[in-house]
């Protein structure tokens, strides 16, 4: 089982990666001076305030304040935990993630154990489909849907026997409950969650099984059953079929989002391998951000019934916050009573792909849907359209698409003066504000910021006579900790340095100080840092002198304290 990722590997990984190349693969960057800028992917803005610095290997948004190193970016942008971000970064660099054997005792609900159990359960279900005599009804069902053995193997389809303890007899009951494969009963026993169903393993983009979907083979309800939320399975973040899609094309031109497992599988067999399905839940912003990592165009193709049409509308609204420039969403509406599976079977691949090519633009769909029942030749109707559209358009990221949507609303409403959007925060404005704040920084804050950003300043620090015991100021403990880390790792840089504070109490403060701009040249950094240390030392001495004088007046000093006081007074003059 996997152990802790070695610290040395994380440090080496951060050295190998170029954060500009990494972020540019997710958010197109434009070079401006010594930095690369873009509109921030973490909040809406019209003018770029998101900066990436190659020499520091950091990113920072002057608008919303987010920032960090390459690992932090992947965690925030792709909604990953720390280990997943390190694994993604390793994939980007092209190296394997090592593990320390036996470094950390595994917890009872350790995710590695859950993943292992889910993989074993997948093998069990596949074996049942092939060998269990009662699986004939499942095989007949799959054949009736026109599925080949090849596509069944590709998607690892299986069969859950119609019994209460098929899995429970094979694996630990408590672990099955934690993995969402069994339901606990009173007394500590459990029974299988999936029974008498065709089983669809749900895999993440790495191919790890997260959970399962199951379809009944008779008229019982519910027709489809999904795994519950577990430590590894979150329906609102995952889609079905993404791993299989990426295995064939890691950068598809477009991705079609459908409603069901069988839609994905049938379309893949008929020659449309670029489809995924949400997992029994509404399409979310998290779903879309995941898919936009791999393509610039998403097409919604839901069932042609009333429920499918409502799901399409909800999906379009969920897409608004993700529609940064360069991304596109279109809508392929199916006839009443049709779904993607039946449509491609009845009309063939050529017509299906023709409908994809002519799918409706999101802007046309949105205003058409919003304008239903409104008389746009009437003033009240146009005012109602503006009122309805305003809240939705405000969720769009600032950019060309937002501007064009506003222009279209102006045309439809015949109102020239519409502006719903906040004034932009510019890099220049943010820089001026920071420059004004420079004079407010205390010497310890200046020392921390400069040392974080320039660990090589440790040489200047070591030339000073620092007496930690007299520096009883806020922030001194953090400065001391930074010094100790740098002395232990002389070749450390800022991205590696901040990893030592991830998850610690000081992390928030570190992120603030590491992004402070001093607006001084490289030649002036040493002098600025040295000056801050000198002021800090002077303040410490003055504070100690005040303490000794106050004590001498109140109760008298010990002999060593008297000598210390005399020495300090002599050096002061």
C-alpha positions as CSV (number, residue, x, y, z in Angstrom):
1,X,0.0,0.0,0.0
2,X,1.1,3.5,-0.7
3,X,3.0,5.5,1.9
4,X,4.0,9.1,2.2
5,X,5.4,11.0,-0.8
6,X,9.0,11.9,0.0
7,X,9.7,15.5,0.7
8,X,12.8,15.4,-1.5
9,X,10.7,14.3,-4.4
10,X,8.3,17.2,-4.0
11,X,11.2,19.6,-3.8
12,X,12.7,18.1,-7.0
13,X,9.4,18.2,-8.7
14,X,9.0,21.9,-8.1
15,X,12.5,22.4,-9.5
16,X,11.7,20.5,-12.6
17,X,8.4,22.3,-13.5
18,X,8.2,25.7,-15.1
19,X,5.0,27.2,-13.6
20,X,4.6,29.5,-16.7
21,X,4.3,26.4,-18.9
22,X,2.0,24.6,-16.5
23,X,-0.5,27.5,-16.0
24,X,-0.4,28.4,-19.7
25,X,-1.6,24.9,-20.5
26,X,-4.8,25.7,-18.5
27,X,-5.1,29.5,-18.7
28,X,-3.5,31.2,-21.8
29,X,-0.9,33.7,-20.6
30,X,0.4,36.9,-22.2
31,X,3.9,38.2,-21.5
32,X,4.0,41.7,-19.9
33,X,7.3,42.9,-18.8
34,X,8.9,40.3,-16.5
35,X,5.6,38.6,-15.8
36,X,2.9,36.7,-17.6
37,X,-0.7,37.8,-17.1
38,X,-4.2,36.6,-17.7
39,X,-7.7,37.1,-16.5
40,X,-7.9,35.3,-13.1
41,X,-9.4,31.8,-13.4
42,X,-10.6,32.1,-9.8
43,X,-12.8,35.1,-10.0
44,X,-14.5,37.2,-12.7
45,X,-12.7,40.2,-14.0
46,X,-12.4,42.2,-17.2
47,X,-8.8,43.4,-17.1
48,X,-6.0,40.9,-16.3
49,X,-4.9,41.0,-12.7
50,X,-3.5,37.4,-12.5
51,X,0.3,37.3,-12.8
52,X,2.7,34.4,-13.1
53,X,6.4,35.1,-12.4
54,X,9.0,32.7,-13.9
55,X,11.9,33.8,-11.7
56,X,9.9,33.2,-8.5
57,X,7.9,30.3,-9.9
58,X,4.7,31.7,-8.3
59,X,1.3,33.0,-9.4
60,X,-0.6,35.8,-7.7
61,X,-3.9,37.6,-8.4
62,X,-4.0,41.2,-7.4
63,X,-7.7,41.2,-7.5
64,X,-8.8,38.2,-5.3
65,X,-5.5,37.6,-3.6
66,X,-5.1,34.0,-4.5
67,X,-1.6,32.7,-5.1
68,X,1.0,30.0,-4.6
69,X,3.2,27.6,-6.4
70,X,2.6,24.9,-9.1
71,X,1.0,22.5,-6.6
72,X,-1.3,25.2,-5.2
73,X,-2.5,26.1,-8.7
74,X,-3.5,22.5,-9.5
75,X,-5.2,22.1,-6.1
76,X,-7.3,25.3,-6.6
77,X,-7.9,25.1,-10.4
78,X,-8.7,21.4,-10.7
79,X,-10.2,20.9,-7.2
80,X,-7.6,18.3,-6.2
81,X,-6.2,17.4,-2.8
82,X,-2.5,17.7,-2.2
83,X,-1.6,14.1,-3.3
84,X,-3.7,14.3,-6.5
85,X,-2.0,17.7,-7.3
86,X,1.4,16.2,-6.9
87,X,0.4,13.2,-9.1
88,X,-0.9,15.5,-11.8
89,X,2.3,17.6,-11.6
90,X,4.4,14.5,-11.9
91,X,2.4,13.5,-15.0
92,X,3.0,16.9,-16.5
93,X,6.7,16.6,-15.9
94,X,6.7,13.0,-17.0
95,X,8.0,11.3,-13.8
96,X,6.6,8.6,-11.4
97,X,5.6,9.5,-7.8
98,X,7.7,7.4,-5.4
99,X,6.3,6.4,-2.0
100,X,8.0,5.8,1.4
101,X,7.3,2.2,2.4
102,X,5.9,2.0,5.9
103,X,6.4,5.7,6.5
104,X,2.9,6.3,7.9
105,X,0.5,3.8,9.5
106,X,-2.6,3.5,7.3
107,X,-5.9,4.7,8.7
108,X,-8.9,2.5,8.8
109,X,-10.6,4.4,5.9
110,X,-7.4,5.1,4.0
111,X,-8.2,6.0,0.4
112,X,-5.5,3.6,-0.9
113,X,-7.5,0.8,0.8
114,X,-10.7,2.0,-0.7
115,X,-9.3,2.2,-4.2
116,X,-7.9,-1.3,-3.9
117,X,-11.2,-2.7,-2.7
118,X,-13.1,-0.9,-5.6
119,X,-10.7,-2.4,-8.1
120,X,-11.1,-5.9,-6.6
121,X,-14.9,-5.5,-6.7
122,X,-14.7,-4.5,-10.4
123,X,-12.9,-7.8,-11.1
124,X,-15.5,-9.7,-9.1
125,X,-18.4,-8.1,-11.1
126,X,-16.7,-8.8,-14.4
127,X,-16.1,-12.4,-13.5
128,X,-19.7,-12.8,-12.5
129,X,-20.9,-11.5,-15.9
130,X,-18.6,-14.1,-17.6
131,X,-19.1,-17.1,-15.4
132,X,-22.2,-16.9,-13.3
133,X,-25.1,-18.8,-14.9
134,X,-27.6,-16.3,-13.6
135,X,-25.8,-13.6,-15.6
136,X,-27.5,-14.8,-18.8
137,X,-30.2,-12.3,-18.3
138,X,-27.6,-9.5,-18.1
139,X,-25.8,-10.8,-21.2
140,X,-29.1,-11.0,-23.1
141,X,-29.9,-7.4,-22.1
142,X,-26.5,-6.1,-23.3
143,X,-26.9,-7.9,-26.6
144,X,-30.4,-6.6,-27.0
145,X,-28.9,-3.1,-26.7
146,X,-26.5,-4.0,-29.5
147,X,-23.4,-3.8,-27.4
148,X,-20.3,-5.9,-28.5
149,X,-18.0,-7.8,-26.3
150,X,-15.2,-5.3,-27.1
151,X,-17.1,-2.3,-25.8
152,X,-18.2,-4.3,-22.7
153,X,-14.6,-5.0,-22.0
154,X,-13.6,-1.4,-22.7
155,X,-16.0,-0.1,-20.1
156,X,-15.4,-3.0,-17.8
157,X,-19.1,-3.9,-17.6
158,X,-20.0,-6.4,-14.9
159,X,-22.9,-8.2,-13.2
160,X,-24.0,-8.1,-9.5
161,X,-25.7,-11.4,-8.7
162,X,-29.2,-11.3,-7.3
163,X,-28.3,-12.1,-3.8
164,X,-27.6,-10.3,-0.5
165,X,-24.0,-11.4,0.1
166,X,-22.2,-11.8,-3.2
167,X,-19.6,-9.2,-2.2
168,X,-19.9,-9.5,1.5
169,X,-18.7,-13.2,1.4
170,X,-15.7,-12.1,-0.6
171,X,-14.5,-9.0,1.3
172,X,-14.5,-7.3,4.6
173,X,-18.0,-6.0,5.3
174,X,-16.9,-2.7,7.0
175,X,-14.6,-1.9,4.2
176,X,-17.4,-2.5,1.7
177,X,-19.6,-0.1,3.6
178,X,-16.9,2.6,3.6
179,X,-16.5,2.0,-0.2
180,X,-20.2,2.4,-0.8
181,X,-20.6,-1.2,-1.9
182,X,-22.6,-2.5,1.0
183,X,-25.2,-1.2,3.4
184,X,-24.7,-1.7,7.1
185,X,-27.3,-3.5,9.3
186,X,-27.7,-3.4,13.0
187,X,-25.2,-5.6,14.8
188,X,-22.3,-4.8,12.5
189,X,-23.3,-7.0,9.6
190,X,-24.0,-5.7,6.0
191,X,-25.6,-6.7,2.7
192,X,-24.7,-5.9,-0.9
193,X,-25.8,-2.6,-2.3
194,X,-25.9,-3.8,-5.9
195,X,-28.0,-6.9,-6.6
196,X,-29.4,-8.3,-9.8
197,X,-28.0,-5.5,-11.9
198,X,-25.7,-4.7,-14.8
199,X,-22.8,-2.8,-13.2
200,X,-21.0,0.1,-14.7
201,X,-17.6,1.0,-13.0
202,X,-17.2,4.8,-12.7
203,X,-13.5,5.7,-13.3
204,X,-11.7,9.0,-12.8
205,X,-9.4,10.5,-15.4
206,X,-6.5,8.3,-14.1
207,X,-8.6,5.1,-14.5
208,X,-9.1,4.5,-10.8
209,X,-12.6,3.1,-10.0
210,X,-14.4,5.5,-7.7
211,X,-17.8,3.9,-7.5
212,X,-20.5,2.1,-9.6
213,X,-23.8,2.5,-11.3
214,X,-26.2,-0.4,-11.6
215,X,-29.2,-1.0,-13.9
216,X,-32.0,-3.4,-13.1
217,X,-32.9,-6.2,-15.5
218,X,-36.6,-6.2,-14.7
219,X,-39.2,-3.6,-14.0
220,X,-38.2,-2.9,-10.4
221,X,-37.3,0.5,-9.1
222,X,-35.1,2.4,-9.0
223,X,-34.1,1.7,-12.6
224,X,-30.6,3.1,-12.0
225,X,-28.7,3.0,-8.7
226,X,-25.4,4.8,-8.1
227,X,-22.8,4.5,-5.4
228,X,-23.3,6.9,-2.5
229,X,-20.8,9.7,-1.7
230,X,-17.6,8.2,-0.2
231,X,-14.1,9.4,0.7
232,X,-13.2,8.9,-3.0
233,X,-16.5,9.4,-4.9
234,X,-18.1,12.8,-5.3
235,X,-20.9,12.8,-7.9
236,X,-20.7,16.6,-8.4
237,X,-17.1,16.4,-9.5
238,X,-16.9,13.3,-11.7
239,X,-18.4,12.2,-15.0
240,X,-18.8,8.8,-16.5
241,X,-16.7,7.8,-19.5
242,X,-14.0,10.4,-19.2
243,X,-11.2,7.9,-18.7
244,X,-12.3,5.9,-21.8
245,X,-12.6,9.1,-23.8
246,X,-9.1,10.3,-22.9
247,X,-7.6,6.9,-23.5
248,X,-8.5,7.4,-27.2
249,X,-7.9,11.1,-27.5
250,X,-6.2,13.2,-24.7
251,X,-7.2,16.5,-26.4
252,X,-10.6,16.0,-28.1
253,X,-12.0,18.8,-30.3
254,X,-15.2,18.6,-28.4
255,X,-16.9,16.6,-25.6
256,X,-20.6,15.7,-25.7
257,X,-22.4,15.6,-22.4
258,X,-25.3,13.1,-22.2
259,X,-27.5,11.8,-19.4
260,X,-26.9,8.1,-19.0
261,X,-24.4,5.3,-18.9
262,X,-25.9,3.5,-21.9
263,X,-25.9,6.7,-24.0
264,X,-22.1,7.0,-23.5
265,X,-21.5,3.3,-24.3
266,X,-23.8,3.1,-27.3
267,X,-22.3,6.3,-28.8
268,X,-18.8,5.0,-28.3
269,X,-19.7,1.8,-30.1
270,X,-21.3,3.7,-33.0
271,X,-18.2,5.9,-33.5
272,X,-18.8,8.8,-31.1
273,X,-16.1,8.2,-28.4
274,X,-16.1,11.8,-27.1
275,X,-19.1,11.5,-24.8
276,X,-19.5,11.6,-21.0
277,X,-22.4,11.5,-18.7
278,X,-23.2,13.1,-15.3
279,X,-23.8,10.7,-12.5
280,X,-27.5,11.1,-11.7
281,X,-27.0,14.7,-10.7
282,X,-27.4,18.0,-12.4
283,X,-24.5,19.3,-14.5
284,X,-22.3,21.5,-12.2
285,X,-19.6,24.1,-12.6
286,X,-17.2,21.5,-11.3
287,X,-18.2,19.1,-14.0
288,X,-17.6,21.7,-16.7
289,X,-14.3,22.9,-15.3
290,X,-13.1,19.3,-15.3
291,X,-14.1,18.9,-19.0
292,X,-12.7,22.2,-20.1
293,X,-9.3,21.0,-19.0
294,X,-9.3,18.7,-22.0
295,X,-11.3,20.5,-24.6
296,X,-12.5,24.0,-25.6
297,X,-16.0,23.0,-26.7
298,X,-18.8,21.2,-24.8
299,X,-22.1,20.1,-26.3
300,X,-25.1,19.3,-24.2
301,X,-27.2,16.5,-25.7
302,X,-29.9,15.4,-23.2
303,X,-33.1,13.4,-23.7
304,X,-35.9,15.0,-25.8
305,X,-38.5,14.7,-23.0
306,X,-39.6,17.4,-20.6
307,X,-37.1,16.4,-18.0
308,X,-34.2,16.4,-20.5
309,X,-35.2,19.9,-21.7
310,X,-35.2,21.2,-18.1
311,X,-31.8,19.5,-17.5
312,X,-30.4,21.3,-20.6
313,X,-31.5,24.7,-19.2
314,X,-30.0,24.0,-15.8
315,X,-26.8,22.9,-17.5
316,X,-26.6,26.1,-19.6
317,X,-27.0,28.2,-16.5
318,X,-24.3,26.2,-14.6
319,X,-22.0,26.8,-17.6
320,X,-22.1,30.6,-17.4
321,X,-19.3,31.0,-14.7
322,X,-17.0,28.8,-16.8
323,X,-17.4,30.6,-20.1
324,X,-14.1,32.3,-20.3
325,X,-12.8,33.4,-23.7
326,X,-11.8,30.5,-25.8
327,X,-14.4,28.2,-24.4
328,X,-17.7,27.3,-26.2
329,X,-20.9,25.6,-25.2
330,X,-23.6,24.5,-27.7
331,X,-26.9,22.6,-27.4
332,X,-28.0,19.7,-29.5
333,X,-31.8,19.3,-28.9
334,X,-33.3,15.9,-29.7
335,X,-36.8,15.2,-30.9
336,X,-39.5,14.5,-28.3
337,X,-39.2,11.0,-26.9
338,X,-35.7,10.4,-28.2
339,X,-32.4,10.0,-26.4
340,X,-28.8,9.9,-27.7
341,X,-28.8,6.1,-27.7
342,X,-32.0,5.6,-29.6
343,X,-31.3,8.5,-32.0
344,X,-27.9,7.2,-33.2
345,X,-29.4,3.7,-33.7
346,X,-32.5,5.0,-35.6
347,X,-30.8,7.7,-37.7
348,X,-27.2,6.6,-37.9
349,X,-23.8,8.1,-37.1
350,X,-23.7,10.5,-40.0
351,X,-27.0,12.3,-39.0
352,X,-26.0,12.3,-35.4
353,X,-22.6,14.0,-36.2
354,X,-24.4,16.3,-38.5
355,X,-26.6,17.4,-35.7
356,X,-23.6,17.9,-33.5
357,X,-22.0,20.1,-36.1
358,X,-25.1,22.3,-36.4
359,X,-25.8,22.4,-32.6
360,X,-27.3,25.6,-31.4
361,X,-25.0,28.3,-29.9
362,X,-25.5,28.9,-26.2
363,X,-26.3,32.6,-26.8
364,X,-29.1,31.8,-29.2
365,X,-30.5,29.1,-26.9
366,X,-30.3,31.3,-23.8
367,X,-32.1,34.3,-25.3
368,X,-34.7,32.1,-27.1
369,X,-35.5,30.3,-23.8
370,X,-35.5,33.5,-21.8
371,X,-37.7,35.3,-24.2
372,X,-40.5,32.7,-24.3
373,X,-43.8,34.2,-23.6
374,X,-42.5,37.8,-23.8
375,X,-43.6,40.3,-26.4
376,X,-40.3,42.0,-27.4
377,X,-42.3,44.5,-29.5
378,X,-43.7,45.7,-26.2
379,X,-41.8,47.9,-23.8
380,X,-42.8,45.8,-20.8
381,X,-41.7,42.6,-22.5
382,X,-38.2,44.0,-23.3
383,X,-37.9,45.3,-19.8
384,X,-38.8,41.9,-18.4
385,X,-36.1,40.3,-20.7
386,X,-33.4,42.7,-19.3
387,X,-34.5,42.0,-15.7
388,X,-34.4,38.2,-16.3
389,X,-31.0,38.3,-18.1
390,X,-29.2,40.6,-15.8
391,X,-28.6,38.1,-13.0
392,X,-27.3,35.4,-15.4
393,X,-25.0,37.7,-17.4
394,X,-23.4,38.9,-14.2
395,X,-22.1,35.4,-13.6
396,X,-20.2,35.4,-16.9
397,X,-16.4,35.9,-16.6
398,X,-15.3,39.3,-17.9
399,X,-14.2,39.0,-21.5
400,X,-15.3,39.1,-25.1
401,X,-18.1,36.6,-24.7
402,X,-19.6,38.6,-21.8
403,X,-19.4,41.8,-23.9
404,X,-21.1,40.1,-26.9
405,X,-23.9,38.7,-24.7
406,X,-24.5,42.2,-23.4
407,X,-24.5,43.6,-26.9
408,X,-27.1,41.0,-27.9
409,X,-29.3,41.9,-25.0
410,X,-29.0,45.6,-26.0
411,X,-30.2,44.7,-29.5
412,X,-33.1,42.6,-28.3
413,X,-34.2,45.1,-25.6
414,X,-33.5,48.1,-27.8
415,X,-31.7,49.7,-24.8
416,X,-28.2,51.1,-25.6
417,X,-27.1,51.9,-22.1
418,X,-26.8,48.6,-20.2
419,X,-23.8,47.9,-18.0
420,X,-24.1,45.3,-15.2
421,X,-20.5,44.6,-14.6
422,X,-18.0,45.8,-12.0
423,X,-15.2,48.1,-12.7
424,X,-12.0,46.1,-13.4
425,X,-9.1,45.8,-11.0
426,X,-5.9,46.4,-13.0
427,X,-2.4,45.4,-12.3
428,X,-1.3,49.0,-12.4
429,X,-3.9,50.0,-9.8
430,X,-3.0,47.1,-7.5
431,X,0.7,47.9,-7.8
432,X,0.1,51.6,-6.8
433,X,-1.8,50.5,-3.8
434,X,0.9,48.1,-2.7
435,X,3.6,50.7,-3.2
436,X,1.7,53.0,-0.8
437,X,1.6,50.2,1.8
438,X,5.4,49.6,1.6
439,X,6.0,52.2,4.2
440,X,3.6,50.6,6.7
441,X,5.5,47.3,6.9
442,X,7.4,46.6,10.1
443,X,11.0,45.5,9.9
444,X,10.1,41.9,10.8
445,X,7.5,41.8,8.0
446,X,10.0,43.2,5.5
447,X,12.6,40.7,6.7
448,X,10.2,37.8,6.3
449,X,9.0,38.9,2.9
450,X,12.4,39.4,1.4
451,X,13.8,36.2,2.9
452,X,10.9,34.2,1.6
453,X,11.3,35.6,-1.9
454,X,15.1,35.5,-1.8
455,X,16.4,32.6,0.3
456,X,19.9,33.5,-0.7
457,X,19.7,36.4,1.7
458,X,20.5,33.9,4.5
459,X,24.1,35.0,3.8
460,X,23.3,38.5,4.9
461,X,21.4,37.2,7.9
462,X,24.3,35.1,9.1
463,X,26.6,38.2,9.1
464,X,24.3,39.8,11.8
465,X,24.5,39.3,15.5
466,X,21.0,38.1,16.1
467,X,19.9,37.5,19.7
468,X,16.5,35.8,19.4
469,X,15.8,36.1,23.1
470,X,15.5,39.9,22.9
471,X,13.4,40.0,19.8
472,X,10.1,39.5,21.4
473,X,8.0,40.9,18.5
474,X,5.1,39.4,16.6
475,X,6.4,37.4,13.7
476,X,9.8,36.7,15.1
477,X,8.9,33.0,15.6
478,X,8.0,32.7,11.9
479,X,11.2,34.5,10.9
480,X,13.2,32.1,13.0
481,X,11.5,29.1,11.5
482,X,12.2,30.3,7.9
483,X,15.8,30.8,8.8
484,X,16.1,27.3,10.2
485,X,14.5,25.8,7.1
486,X,16.9,27.6,4.8
487,X,19.9,26.8,6.9
488,X,18.9,23.1,6.7
489,X,18.2,23.3,2.9
490,X,20.8,25.9,1.5
491,X,19.6,25.4,-2.1
492,X,15.9,25.9,-1.4
493,X,13.8,28.3,-3.4
494,X,10.5,30.0,-2.7
495,X,8.1,27.4,-4.2
496,X,9.8,24.6,-2.2
497,X,10.0,26.8,0.9
498,X,6.3,27.5,1.1
499,X,5.6,23.7,0.9
500,X,7.1,23.4,4.4
501,X,4.1,25.5,5.7
502,X,1.3,23.8,3.8
503,X,-1.5,23.0,6.2
504,X,0.3,24.8,9.1
505,X,-1.0,27.8,11.1
506,X,1.5,30.1,9.3
507,X,0.4,29.2,5.8
508,X,-2.1,32.1,5.3
509,X,0.5,34.6,6.5
510,X,3.2,33.1,4.3
511,X,1.0,33.5,1.2
512,X,0.4,37.2,2.0
513,X,4.1,37.9,2.6
514,X,5.5,36.0,-0.3
515,X,3.5,38.1,-2.8
516,X,4.5,41.5,-1.4
517,X,6.2,43.7,-4.0
518,X,8.9,46.1,-2.9
519,X,9.5,47.9,-6.2
520,X,13.3,47.9,-5.7
521,X,16.0,46.7,-8.1
522,X,17.9,43.5,-7.5
523,X,21.0,45.5,-6.4
524,X,18.9,47.1,-3.6
525,X,17.5,43.9,-2.1
526,X,20.5,43.1,0.0
527,X,20.6,46.6,1.4
528,X,16.9,46.6,2.1
529,X,17.1,43.3,3.9
530,X,20.2,44.3,5.9
531,X,18.5,47.6,6.9
532,X,15.4,45.8,8.1
533,X,17.5,43.4,10.2
534,X,19.4,46.4,11.7
535,X,16.2,48.1,12.6
536,X,14.9,44.9,14.1
537,X,18.1,44.5,16.2
538,X,17.9,48.1,17.3
539,X,14.3,47.7,18.3
540,X,15.1,44.6,20.2
541,X,17.9,46.3,22.1
542,X,15.8,49.3,22.9
543,X,13.1,47.1,24.2
544,X,15.5,45.2,26.3
545,X,17.0,48.4,27.6
546,X,13.6,49.7,28.6
547,X,12.9,46.4,30.5
548,X,16.2,46.6,32.4
549,X,15.7,50.3,33.4
550,X,12.1,49.6,34.5
551,X,13.2,46.6,36.6
552,X,16.1,48.6,38.1
553,X,13.7,51.3,39.3
554,X,11.2,48.8,40.6
555,X,13.2,46.1,42.3
556,X,16.8,46.4,41.4
557,X,18.9,44.3,39.0
558,X,21.0,41.2,39.5
559,X,24.8,41.6,39.0
560,X,24.7,40.1,35.4
561,X,21.8,42.4,34.6
562,X,23.6,45.4,35.8
563,X,26.6,44.6,33.6
564,X,24.2,44.1,30.7
565,X,22.6,47.5,31.3
566,X,25.9,49.3,31.5
567,X,27.1,47.6,28.3
568,X,24.0,48.6,26.5
569,X,24.1,52.2,27.7
570,X,27.8,52.4,26.7
571,X,27.1,51.0,23.2
572,X,24.1,53.3,22.8
573,X,26.3,56.4,23.3
